[in-house]
Amino acid sequence: MVSGISERDQIARAAGGDKSAQAALVNRHMPVVWRVAYRMLKDRQEAEDVTQETFLRAWKILPDWEDRAKFSTWACTVAINLCRDRLKKKAPVLMDELPDQSDPAMRPDQALHQKQATGRITGLVDLLPERQKEALTLCAFEGMGNIEAADAMGISVEALESLLSRARRKLRLELAEQHEA
């Protein structure tokens, strides 16, 4: 709830054209939608376009909204599908470097080590098959539970768990090989 209004009420008000309810939904869900799109597309502008398109679609369907899934799950599903469409249309774009997420209290050598480790892991995640990368992005990076992530991907929880298991196993093997080298 935001300001004492349930999400269901906010959706109903937004469907009726209430701009403050629409803004509240965007403010609540835009960060997750953008992060999912950015992790899949590796391009800020593309992620912004997908995020905008996701919410444009939301405003069109809100009058017929059926409360079968959480709004955030539905929005991530739309964003994933839009990202898939964009990825099919163009060759993959790799990030030159990760956004700086180091702790300012960290020593420079620690920050460099963390940045290098994060870069290796991100590079390995980028090499995973698309569905494994999507599952890992939703669960590990966005903190979604298995049920919500499975709903967002349109698969069963068992299928999601299988994707996660295969992704983690492949990452462990790759990291072990890098460590040995």
HELIX and SHEET records of a PDB file:
HELIX    1   1 GLU A    7  ALA A   15  1                                   9    
HELIX    2   2 LYS A   19  LEU A   41  1                                  23    
HELIX    3   3 ARG A   44  ILE A   61  1                                  18    
HELIX    4   4 LEU A   62  ASP A   64  5                                   3    
HELIX    5   5 PHE A   71  LYS A   89  1                                  19    
HELIX    6   6 PRO A  108  LEU A  127  1                                  20    
HELIX    7   7 GLU A  130  LEU A  136  1                                   7    
HELIX    8   8 THR A  137  PHE A  141  3                                   5    
HELIX    9   9 ASN A  146  MET A  153  1                                   8    
HELIX   10  10 VAL A  157  GLU A  180  1                                  24    
END                                                                             
